[in-house]
Amino acid sequence: MNIIADLVSVSEAAKMLNVDRTRVNILCRQGRFDGAAKIGRNWVIPREAVENFKRLPPGVKSKTKQQQKEDKALIAQALEATNSAPNENIARSEER
């Protein structure tokens, strides 16, 4: 297995997907290719990730990294609220 042969450039991925290089760069920044990595100013993408790439249905937008962070923060807050609620009830019952 040759690691370099298993990686493709943005230009190669664009040809494989029949899209513009700019679009491939955007997909890389969005994290849509598993294992894509930035080396200097250039992205390298595993060939398998490009071959298995699934396009989103029309009208569906992928979430930006900022939106993903906000979602994670909301989930963490919800979990914290759920985990702390029973403990407060136990503490109150112990005070009685």
Biopython code that builds the backbone (N, CA, C, O; Angstrom):
import numpy as np
from Bio.PDB.StructureBuilder import StructureBuilder

atoms = [
    (1, "MET", "N", (0.852, -1.184, 0.000)),
    (1, "MET", "CA", (0.000, 0.000, 0.000)),
    (1, "MET", "C", (0.888, 1.235, 0.000)),
    (1, "MET", "O", (1.703, 1.412, 0.906)),
    (2, "ASN", "N", (0.742, 2.076, -0.990)),
    (2, "ASN", "CA", (1.499, 3.306, -1.102)),
    (2, "ASN", "C", (0.635, 4.470, -0.636)),
    (2, "ASN", "O", (-0.373, 4.790, -1.265)),
    (3, "ILE", "N", (1.029, 5.102, 0.466)),
    (3, "ILE", "CA", (0.228, 6.175, 1.044)),
    (3, "ILE", "C", (0.064, 7.330, 0.063)),
    (3, "ILE", "O", (-1.028, 7.885, -0.057)),
    (4, "ILE", "N", (1.112, 7.693, -0.624)),
    (4, "ILE", "CA", (1.040, 8.813, -1.553)),
    (4, "ILE", "C", (0.083, 8.505, -2.697)),
    (4, "ILE", "O", (-0.627, 9.400, -3.155)),
    (5, "ALA", "N", (0.047, 7.287, -3.158)),
    (5, "ALA", "CA", (-0.871, 6.912, -4.245)),
    (5, "ALA", "C", (-2.321, 6.943, -3.771)),
    (5, "ALA", "O", (-3.234, 7.080, -4.585)),
    (6, "ASP", "N", (-2.539, 6.817, -2.469)),
    (6, "ASP", "CA", (-3.890, 6.829, -1.917)),
    (6, "ASP", "C", (-4.407, 8.236, -1.653)),
    (6, "ASP", "O", (-5.550, 8.393, -1.224)),
    (7, "LEU", "N", (-3.588, 9.277, -1.900)),
    (7, "LEU", "CA", (-3.990, 10.666, -1.688)),
    (7, "LEU", "C", (-4.136, 11.371, -3.029)),
    (7, "LEU", "O", (-3.398, 11.096, -3.975)),
    (8, "VAL", "N", (-5.103, 12.287, -3.096)),
    (8, "VAL", "CA", (-5.291, 13.070, -4.313)),
    (8, "VAL", "C", (-5.256, 14.553, -3.969)),
    (8, "VAL", "O", (-5.542, 14.950, -2.839)),
    (9, "SER", "N", (-4.903, 15.356, -4.951)),
    (9, "SER", "CA", (-4.885, 16.810, -4.774)),
    (9, "SER", "C", (-6.293, 17.361, -5.008)),
    (9, "SER", "O", (-7.202, 16.638, -5.416)),
    (10, "VAL", "N", (-6.447, 18.639, -4.743)),
    (10, "VAL", "CA", (-7.725, 19.304, -4.975)),
    (10, "VAL", "C", (-8.080, 19.241, -6.459)),
    (10, "VAL", "O", (-9.235, 19.007, -6.815)),
    (11, "SER", "N", (-7.088, 19.449, -7.323)),
    (11, "SER", "CA", (-7.336, 19.403, -8.769)),
    (11, "SER", "C", (-7.825, 18.026, -9.212)),
    (11, "SER", "O", (-8.772, 17.914, -9.989)),
    (12, "GLU", "N", (-7.170, 16.982, -8.709)),
    (12, "GLU", "CA", (-7.574, 15.623, -9.067)),
    (12, "GLU", "C", (-8.979, 15.318, -8.545)),
    (12, "GLU", "O", (-9.791, 14.720, -9.251)),
    (13, "ALA", "N", (-9.263, 15.731, -7.307)),
    (13, "ALA", "CA", (-10.593, 15.498, -6.724)),
    (13, "ALA", "C", (-11.661, 16.243, -7.520)),
    (13, "ALA", "O", (-12.758, 15.727, -7.733)),
    (14, "ALA", "N", (-11.334, 17.460, -7.958)),
    (14, "ALA", "CA", (-12.291, 18.240, -8.752)),
    (14, "ALA", "C", (-12.610, 17.521, -10.064)),
    (14, "ALA", "O", (-13.769, 17.486, -10.479)),
    (15, "LYS", "N", (-11.605, 16.952, -10.716)),
    (15, "LYS", "CA", (-11.834, 16.200, -11.949)),
    (15, "LYS", "C", (-12.670, 14.951, -11.673)),
    (15, "LYS", "O", (-13.568, 14.618, -12.447)),
    (16, "MET", "N", (-12.377, 14.265, -10.575)),
    (16, "MET", "CA", (-13.106, 13.042, -10.244)),
    (16, "MET", "C", (-14.583, 13.325, -9.968)),
    (16, "MET", "O", (-15.452, 12.527, -10.320)),
    (17, "LEU", "N", (-14.857, 14.472, -9.334)),
    (17, "LEU", "CA", (-16.229, 14.824, -8.955)),
    (17, "LEU", "C", (-16.932, 15.701, -9.993)),
    (17, "LEU", "O", (-18.124, 15.985, -9.872)),
    (18, "ASN", "N", (-16.183, 16.124, -11.010)),
    (18, "ASN", "CA", (-16.719, 17.001, -12.047)),
    (18, "ASN", "C", (-17.242, 18.320, -11.453)),
    (18, "ASN", "O", (-18.334, 18.779, -11.786)),
    (19, "VAL", "N", (-16.434, 18.912, -10.566)),
    (19, "VAL", "CA", (-16.741, 20.201, -9.962)),
    (19, "VAL", "C", (-15.501, 21.094, -10.046)),
    (19, "VAL", "O", (-14.431, 20.645, -10.457)),
    (20, "ASP", "N", (-15.652, 22.341, -9.658)),
    (20, "ASP", "CA", (-14.548, 23.298, -9.676)),
    (20, "ASP", "C", (-13.625, 23.073, -8.474)),
    (20, "ASP", "O", (-14.053, 22.550, -7.446)),
    (21, "ARG", "N", (-12.364, 23.469, -8.611)),
    (21, "ARG", "CA", (-11.394, 23.345, -7.517)),
    (21, "ARG", "C", (-11.842, 24.129, -6.292)),
    (21, "ARG", "O", (-11.628, 23.696, -5.160)),
    (22, "THR", "N", (-12.465, 25.282, -6.518)),
    (22, "THR", "CA", (-12.945, 26.107, -5.401)),
    (22, "THR", "C", (-13.956, 25.331, -4.569)),
    (22, "THR", "O", (-13.947, 25.406, -3.341)),
    (23, "ARG", "N", (-14.825, 24.588, -5.242)),
    (23, "ARG", "CA", (-15.834, 23.804, -4.539)),
    (23, "ARG", "C", (-15.182, 22.713, -3.689)),
    (23, "ARG", "O", (-15.618, 22.453, -2.568)),
    (24, "VAL", "N", (-14.160, 22.088, -4.213)),
    (24, "VAL", "CA", (-13.454, 21.042, -3.453)),
    (24, "VAL", "C", (-12.795, 21.660, -2.222)),
    (24, "VAL", "O", (-12.826, 21.065, -1.144)),
    (25, "ASN", "N", (-12.197, 22.850, -2.368)),
    (25, "ASN", "CA", (-11.602, 23.532, -1.208)),
    (25, "ASN", "C", (-12.653, 23.809, -0.147)),
    (25, "ASN", "O", (-12.396, 23.631, 1.043)),
    (26, "ILE", "N", (-13.828, 24.240, -0.567)),
    (26, "ILE", "CA", (-14.912, 24.521, 0.377)),
    (26, "ILE", "C", (-15.322, 23.234, 1.090)),
    (26, "ILE", "O", (-15.505, 23.225, 2.308)),
    (27, "LEU", "N", (-15.465, 22.149, 0.329)),
    (27, "LEU", "CA", (-15.838, 20.863, 0.926)),
    (27, "LEU", "C", (-14.797, 20.399, 1.942)),
    (27, "LEU", "O", (-15.144, 19.837, 2.981)),
    (28, "CYS", "N", (-13.523, 20.636, 1.639)),
    (28, "CYS", "CA", (-12.452, 20.281, 2.586)),
    (28, "CYS", "C", (-12.581, 21.091, 3.871)),
    (28, "CYS", "O", (-12.488, 20.542, 4.969)),
    (29, "ARG", "N", (-12.797, 22.402, 3.732)),
    (29, "ARG", "CA", (-12.937, 23.262, 4.916)),
    (29, "ARG", "C", (-14.148, 22.864, 5.751)),
    (29, "ARG", "O", (-14.128, 22.996, 6.974)),
    (30, "GLN", "N", (-15.197, 22.379, 5.099)),
    (30, "GLN", "CA", (-16.404, 21.964, 5.811)),
    (30, "GLN", "C", (-16.252, 20.594, 6.454)),
    (30, "GLN", "O", (-17.119, 20.172, 7.218)),
    (31, "GLY", "N", (-15.160, 19.894, 6.155)),
    (31, "GLY", "CA", (-14.938, 18.587, 6.740)),
    (31, "GLY", "C", (-15.739, 17.484, 6.063)),
    (31, "GLY", "O", (-16.026, 16.460, 6.683)),
    (32, "ARG", "N", (-16.099, 17.676, 4.816)),
    (32, "ARG", "CA", (-16.942, 16.716, 4.099)),
    (32, "ARG", "C", (-16.164, 15.514, 3.572)),
    (32, "ARG", "O", (-16.769, 14.515, 3.183)),
    (33, "PHE", "N", (-14.816, 15.596, 3.555)),
    (33, "PHE", "CA", (-13.989, 14.464, 3.141)),
    (33, "PHE", "C", (-13.290, 13.913, 4.371)),
    (33, "PHE", "O", (-12.487, 14.608, 4.993)),
    (34, "ASP", "N", (-13.588, 12.677, 4.725)),
    (34, "ASP", "CA", (-12.924, 12.042, 5.869)),
    (34, "ASP", "C", (-11.437, 11.895, 5.581)),
    (34, "ASP", "O", (-11.049, 11.343, 4.552)),
    (35, "GLY", "N", (-10.614, 12.388, 6.485)),
    (35, "GLY", "CA", (-9.172, 12.213, 6.364)),
    (35, "GLY", "C", (-8.462, 13.284, 5.561)),
    (35, "GLY", "O", (-7.244, 13.217, 5.398)),
    (36, "ALA", "N", (-9.190, 14.277, 5.050)),
    (36, "ALA", "CA", (-8.539, 15.357, 4.304)),
    (36, "ALA", "C", (-7.666, 16.167, 5.261)),
    (36, "ALA", "O", (-8.051, 16.425, 6.402)),
    (37, "ALA", "N", (-6.493, 16.561, 4.786)),
    (37, "ALA", "CA", (-5.559, 17.314, 5.627)),
    (37, "ALA", "C", (-4.952, 18.438, 4.819)),
    (37, "ALA", "O", (-4.757, 18.320, 3.609)),
    (38, "LYS", "N", (-4.658, 19.520, 5.498)),
    (38, "LYS", "CA", (-4.039, 20.659, 4.844)),
    (38, "LYS", "C", (-2.539, 20.604, 5.099)),
    (38, "LYS", "O", (-2.092, 20.545, 6.245)),
    (39, "ILE", "N", (-1.780, 20.624, 4.032)),
    (39, "ILE", "CA", (-0.322, 20.647, 4.126)),
    (39, "ILE", "C", (0.119, 21.975, 3.512)),
    (39, "ILE", "O", (0.063, 22.166, 2.297)),
    (40, "GLY", "N", (0.554, 22.878, 4.372)),
    (40, "GLY", "CA", (0.875, 24.220, 3.890)),
    (40, "GLY", "C", (-0.402, 24.908, 3.444)),
    (40, "GLY", "O", (-1.330, 25.082, 4.235)),
    (41, "ARG", "N", (-0.450, 25.301, 2.170)),
    (41, "ARG", "CA", (-1.651, 25.935, 1.630)),
    (41, "ARG", "C", (-2.536, 24.961, 0.867)),
    (41, "ARG", "O", (-3.612, 25.336, 0.403)),
    (42, "ASN", "N", (-2.098, 23.724, 0.733)),
    (42, "ASN", "CA", (-2.792, 22.763, -0.117)),
    (42, "ASN", "C", (-3.453, 21.653, 0.685)),
    (42, "ASN", "O", (-2.954, 21.238, 1.730)),
    (43, "TRP", "N", (-4.579, 21.182, 0.179)),
    (43, "TRP", "CA", (-5.275, 20.052, 0.778)),
    (43, "TRP", "C", (-4.851, 18.769, 0.090)),
    (43, "TRP", "O", (-4.614, 18.753, -1.118)),
    (44, "VAL", "N", (-4.756, 17.699, 0.856)),
    (44, "VAL", "CA", (-4.615, 16.356, 0.307)),
    (44, "VAL", "C", (-5.800, 15.552, 0.835)),
    (44, "VAL", "O", (-6.181, 15.660, 2.001)),
    (45, "ILE", "N", (-6.365, 14.752, -0.049)),
    (45, "ILE", "CA", (-7.603, 14.057, 0.266)),
    (45, "ILE", "C", (-7.421, 12.571, -0.036)),
    (45, "ILE", "O", (-6.908, 12.220, -1.098)),
    (46, "PRO", "N", (-7.826, 11.705, 0.870)),
    (46, "PRO", "CA", (-7.751, 10.277, 0.569)),
    (46, "PRO", "C", (-8.621, 9.945, -0.655)),
    (46, "PRO", "O", (-9.768, 10.384, -0.750)),
    (47, "ARG", "N", (-8.067, 9.178, -1.572)),
    (47, "ARG", "CA", (-8.787, 8.810, -2.799)),
    (47, "ARG", "C", (-10.135, 8.152, -2.460)),
    (47, "ARG", "O", (-11.148, 8.417, -3.108)),
    (48, "GLU", "N", (-10.127, 7.305, -1.452)),
    (48, "GLU", "CA", (-11.349, 6.599, -1.053)),
    (48, "GLU", "C", (-12.439, 7.582, -0.615)),
    (48, "GLU", "O", (-13.616, 7.366, -0.905)),
    (49, "ALA", "N", (-12.055, 8.667, 0.086)),
    (49, "ALA", "CA", (-13.030, 9.666, 0.531)),
    (49, "ALA", "C", (-13.676, 10.364, -0.659)),
    (49, "ALA", "O", (-14.869, 10.669, -0.633)),
    (50, "VAL", "N", (-12.889, 10.616, -1.702)),
    (50, "VAL", "CA", (-13.438, 11.262, -2.899)),
    (50, "VAL", "C", (-14.364, 10.285, -3.631)),
    (50, "VAL", "O", (-15.442, 10.669, -4.086)),
    (51, "GLU", "N", (-13.943, 9.034, -3.741)),
    (51, "GLU", "CA", (-14.754, 8.043, -4.436)),
    (51, "GLU", "C", (-16.065, 7.762, -3.715)),
    (51, "GLU", "O", (-17.071, 7.454, -4.354)),
    (52, "ASN", "N", (-16.062, 7.864, -2.382)),
    (52, "ASN", "CA", (-17.267, 7.588, -1.590)),
    (52, "ASN", "C", (-18.051, 8.851, -1.240)),
    (52, "ASN", "O", (-18.993, 8.792, -0.451)),
    (53, "PHE", "N", (-17.672, 9.993, -1.820)),
    (53, "PHE", "CA", (-18.311, 11.266, -1.491)),
    (53, "PHE", "C", (-19.795, 11.231, -1.840)),
    (53, "PHE", "O", (-20.179, 10.830, -2.938)),
    (54, "LYS", "N", (-20.616, 11.654, -0.891)),
    (54, "LYS", "CA", (-22.061, 11.717, -1.102)),
    (54, "LYS", "C", (-22.484, 13.183, -1.159)),
    (54, "LYS", "O", (-22.251, 13.948, -0.223)),
    (55, "ARG", "N", (-23.097, 13.553, -2.252)),
    (55, "ARG", "CA", (-23.605, 14.919, -2.382)),
    (55, "ARG", "C", (-24.856, 15.079, -1.535)),
    (55, "ARG", "O", (-25.620, 14.131, -1.357)),
    (56, "LEU", "N", (-25.066, 16.299, -1.007)),
    (56, "LEU", "CA", (-26.280, 16.581, -0.252)),
    (56, "LEU", "C", (-27.425, 16.786, -1.236)),
    (56, "LEU", "O", (-27.201, 17.236, -2.360)),
    (57, "PRO", "N", (-28.648, 16.462, -0.827)),
    (57, "PRO", "CA", (-29.791, 16.710, -1.710)),
    (57, "PRO", "C", (-29.927, 18.204, -1.998)),
    (57, "PRO", "O", (-29.483, 19.022, -1.193)),
    (58, "PRO", "N", (-30.529, 18.576, -3.127)),
    (58, "PRO", "CA", (-30.695, 19.994, -3.461)),
    (58, "PRO", "C", (-31.433, 20.739, -2.352)),
    (58, "PRO", "O", (-32.412, 20.242, -1.796)),
    (59, "GLY", "N", (-30.948, 21.932, -2.045)),
    (59, "GLY", "CA", (-31.578, 22.761, -1.030)),
    (59, "GLY", "C", (-31.089, 22.522, 0.381)),
    (59, "GLY", "O", (-31.412, 23.298, 1.281)),
    (60, "VAL", "N", (-30.322, 21.475, 0.599)),
    (60, "VAL", "CA", (-29.799, 21.174, 1.934)),
    (60, "VAL", "C", (-28.388, 21.728, 2.019)),
    (60, "VAL", "O", (-27.538, 21.425, 1.182)),
    (61, "LYS", "N", (-28.148, 22.540, 3.032)),
    (61, "LYS", "CA", (-26.820, 23.127, 3.211)),
    (61, "LYS", "C", (-26.125, 22.428, 4.364)),
    (61, "LYS", "O", (-26.746, 22.109, 5.378)),
    (62, "SER", "N", (-24.831, 22.192, 4.200)),
    (62, "SER", "CA", (-24.076, 21.596, 5.302)),
    (62, "SER", "C", (-23.778, 22.683, 6.329)),
    (62, "SER", "O", (-23.756, 23.871, 6.007)),
    (63, "LYS", "N", (-23.555, 22.266, 7.545)),
    (63, "LYS", "CA", (-23.303, 23.214, 8.620)),
    (63, "LYS", "C", (-21.858, 23.681, 8.587)),
    (63, "LYS", "O", (-20.942, 22.914, 8.291)),
    (64, "THR", "N", (-21.676, 24.958, 8.898)),
    (64, "THR", "CA", (-20.327, 25.497, 8.989)),
    (64, "THR", "C", (-19.707, 25.025, 10.301)),
    (64, "THR", "O", (-20.402, 24.521, 11.183)),
    (65, "LYS", "N", (-18.401, 25.195, 10.417)),
    (65, "LYS", "CA", (-17.722, 24.790, 11.655)),
    (65, "LYS", "C", (-18.271, 25.579, 12.842)),
    (65, "LYS", "O", (-18.393, 25.044, 13.944)),
    (66, "GLN", "N", (-18.601, 26.851, 12.615)),
    (66, "GLN", "CA", (-19.164, 27.671, 13.689)),
    (66, "GLN", "C", (-20.508, 27.105, 14.137)),
    (66, "GLN", "O", (-20.780, 27.034, 15.335)),
    (67, "GLN", "N", (-21.354, 26.700, 13.181)),
    (67, "GLN", "CA", (-22.642, 26.112, 13.527)),
    (67, "GLN", "C", (-22.461, 24.790, 14.265)),
    (67, "GLN", "O", (-23.219, 24.480, 15.185)),
    (68, "GLN", "N", (-21.457, 24.009, 13.863)),
    (68, "GLN", "CA", (-21.186, 22.745, 14.541)),
    (68, "GLN", "C", (-20.755, 22.993, 15.975)),
    (68, "GLN", "O", (-21.174, 22.272, 16.881)),
    (69, "LYS", "N", (-19.907, 24.024, 16.198)),
    (69, "LYS", "CA", (-19.473, 24.361, 17.555)),
    (69, "LYS", "C", (-20.652, 24.798, 18.406)),
    (69, "LYS", "O", (-20.760, 24.413, 19.570)),
    (70, "GLU", "N", (-21.551, 25.613, 17.818)),
    (70, "GLU", "CA", (-22.726, 26.080, 18.553)),
    (70, "GLU", "C", (-23.627, 24.905, 18.924)),
    (70, "GLU", "O", (-24.155, 24.855, 20.035)),
    (71, "ASP", "N", (-23.804, 23.963, 18.002)),
    (71, "ASP", "CA", (-24.614, 22.778, 18.284)),
    (71, "ASP", "C", (-24.007, 21.964, 19.425)),
    (71, "ASP", "O", (-24.725, 21.513, 20.318)),
    (72, "LYS", "N", (-22.684, 21.774, 19.399)),
    (72, "LYS", "CA", (-22.010, 21.027, 20.462)),
    (72, "LYS", "C", (-22.177, 21.727, 21.808)),
    (72, "LYS", "O", (-22.378, 21.074, 22.832)),
    (73, "ALA", "N", (-22.093, 23.060, 21.802)),
    (73, "ALA", "CA", (-22.252, 23.821, 23.039)),
    (73, "ALA", "C", (-23.674, 23.665, 23.589)),
    (73, "ALA", "O", (-23.859, 23.508, 24.796)),
    (74, "LEU", "N", (-24.668, 23.708, 22.712)),
    (74, "LEU", "CA", (-26.051, 23.537, 23.154)),
    (74, "LEU", "C", (-26.283, 22.142, 23.721)),
    (74, "LEU", "O", (-26.977, 21.984, 24.725)),
    (75, "ILE", "N", (-25.709, 21.144, 23.086)),
    (75, "ILE", "CA", (-25.844, 19.771, 23.571)),
    (75, "ILE", "C", (-25.179, 19.627, 24.934)),
    (75, "ILE", "O", (-25.723, 18.987, 25.834)),
    (76, "ALA", "N", (-23.987, 20.231, 25.083)),
    (76, "ALA", "CA", (-23.281, 20.173, 26.364)),
    (76, "ALA", "C", (-24.091, 20.855, 27.458)),
    (76, "ALA", "O", (-24.160, 20.350, 28.579)),
    (77, "GLN", "N", (-24.706, 21.998, 27.149)),
    (77, "GLN", "CA", (-25.533, 22.700, 28.135)),
    (77, "GLN", "C", (-26.738, 21.844, 28.526)),
    (77, "GLN", "O", (-27.094, 21.763, 29.701)),
    (78, "ALA", "N", (-27.356, 21.214, 27.543)),
    (78, "ALA", "CA", (-28.526, 20.379, 27.826)),
    (78, "ALA", "C", (-28.136, 19.194, 28.702)),
    (78, "ALA", "O", (-28.854, 18.852, 29.642)),
    (79, "LEU", "N", (-26.995, 18.566, 28.397)),
    (79, "LEU", "CA", (-26.534, 17.443, 29.208)),
    (79, "LEU", "C", (-26.203, 17.879, 30.622)),
    (79, "LEU", "O", (-26.513, 17.184, 31.590)),
    (80, "GLU", "N", (-25.572, 19.035, 30.730)),
    (80, "GLU", "CA", (-25.219, 19.552, 32.051)),
    (80, "GLU", "C", (-26.475, 19.834, 32.865)),
    (80, "GLU", "O", (-26.533, 19.525, 34.055)),
    (81, "ALA", "N", (-27.478, 20.423, 32.222)),
    (81, "ALA", "CA", (-28.732, 20.729, 32.912)),
    (81, "ALA", "C", (-29.435, 19.445, 33.343)),
    (81, "ALA", "O", (-29.991, 19.376, 34.440)),
    (82, "THR", "N", (-29.411, 18.441, 32.492)),
    (82, "THR", "CA", (-30.065, 17.172, 32.826)),
    (82, "THR", "C", (-29.321, 16.458, 33.943)),
    (82, "THR", "O", (-29.944, 15.883, 34.836)),
    (83, "ASN", "N", (-28.006, 16.488, 33.900)),
    (83, "ASN", "CA", (-27.212, 15.796, 34.926)),
    (83, "ASN", "C", (-27.270, 16.512, 36.258)),
    (83, "ASN", "O", (-27.195, 15.862, 37.301)),
    (84, "SER", "N", (-27.402, 17.833, 36.260)),
    (84, "SER", "CA", (-27.408, 18.559, 37.527)),
    (84, "SER", "C", (-28.786, 18.563, 38.166)),
    (84, "SER", "O", (-28.885, 18.686, 39.386)),
    (85, "ALA", "N", (-29.848, 18.434, 37.391)),
    (85, "ALA", "CA", (-31.206, 18.484, 37.941)),
    (85, "ALA", "C", (-31.460, 17.368, 38.954)),
    (85, "ALA", "O", (-31.936, 17.669, 40.048)),
    (86, "PRO", "N", (-31.177, 16.120, 38.661)),
    (86, "PRO", "CA", (-31.425, 15.068, 39.664)),
    (86, "PRO", "C", (-30.577, 15.255, 40.920)),
    (86, "PRO", "O", (-31.037, 14.955, 42.022)),
    (87, "ASN", "N", (-29.366, 15.740, 40.773)),
    (87, "ASN", "CA", (-28.500, 15.944, 41.936)),
    (87, "ASN", "C", (-29.061, 17.011, 42.854)),
    (87, "ASN", "O", (-28.962, 16.890, 44.075)),
    (88, "GLU", "N", (-29.650, 18.052, 42.288)),
    (88, "GLU", "CA", (-30.248, 19.109, 43.114)),
    (88, "GLU", "C", (-31.422, 18.548, 43.896)),
    (88, "GLU", "O", (-31.593, 18.868, 45.073)),
    (89, "ASN", "N", (-32.233, 17.714, 43.254)),
    (89, "ASN", "CA", (-33.387, 17.107, 43.927)),
    (89, "ASN", "C", (-32.925, 16.198, 45.057)),
    (89, "ASN", "O", (-33.544, 16.182, 46.121)),
    (90, "ILE", "N", (-31.869, 15.454, 44.852)),
    (90, "ILE", "CA", (-31.339, 14.576, 45.894)),
    (90, "ILE", "C", (-30.817, 15.399, 47.057)),
    (90, "ILE", "O", (-31.040, 15.063, 48.220)),
    (91, "ALA", "N", (-30.118, 16.484, 46.734)),
    (91, "ALA", "CA", (-29.583, 17.329, 47.806)),
    (91, "ALA", "C", (-30.695, 17.958, 48.611)),
    (91, "ALA", "O", (-30.587, 18.062, 49.833)),
    (92, "ARG", "N", (-31.752, 18.376, 47.964)),
    (92, "ARG", "CA", (-32.892, 18.977, 48.679)),
    (92, "ARG", "C", (-33.579, 17.962, 49.573)),
    (92, "ARG", "O", (-33.980, 18.284, 50.691)),
    (93, "SER", "N", (-33.716, 16.733, 49.083)),
    (93, "SER", "CA", (-34.384, 15.709, 49.897)),
    (93, "SER", "C", (-33.516, 15.325, 51.107)),
    (93, "SER", "O", (-34.045, 14.948, 52.153)),
    (94, "GLU", "N", (-32.207, 15.418, 50.968)),
    (94, "GLU", "CA", (-31.328, 15.105, 52.081)),
    (94, "GLU", "C", (-31.358, 16.198, 53.138)),
    (94, "GLU", "O", (-31.102, 15.926, 54.311)),
    (95, "GLU", "N", (-31.670, 17.443, 52.742)),
    (95, "GLU", "CA", (-31.713, 18.543, 53.691)),
    (95, "GLU", "C", (-32.923, 18.423, 54.609)),
    (95, "GLU", "O", (-32.896, 18.929, 55.731)),
    (96, "ARG", "N", (-33.964, 17.774, 54.159)),
    (96, "ARG", "CA", (-35.208, 17.674, 54.952)),
    (96, "ARG", "C", (-35.083, 16.740, 56.083)),
    (96, "ARG", "O", (-36.038, 16.550, 56.836)),
]
sb = StructureBuilder()
sb.init_structure("model")
sb.init_model(0)
sb.init_chain("A")
sb.init_seg("    ")
for serial, (resi, resn, name, xyz) in enumerate(atoms, 1):
    if name == "N":
        sb.init_residue(resn, " ", resi, " ")
    sb.init_atom(name, np.array(xyz, "f"), 0.0, 1.0, " ", f" {name:<3s}", serial, name[0])
structure = sb.get_structure()
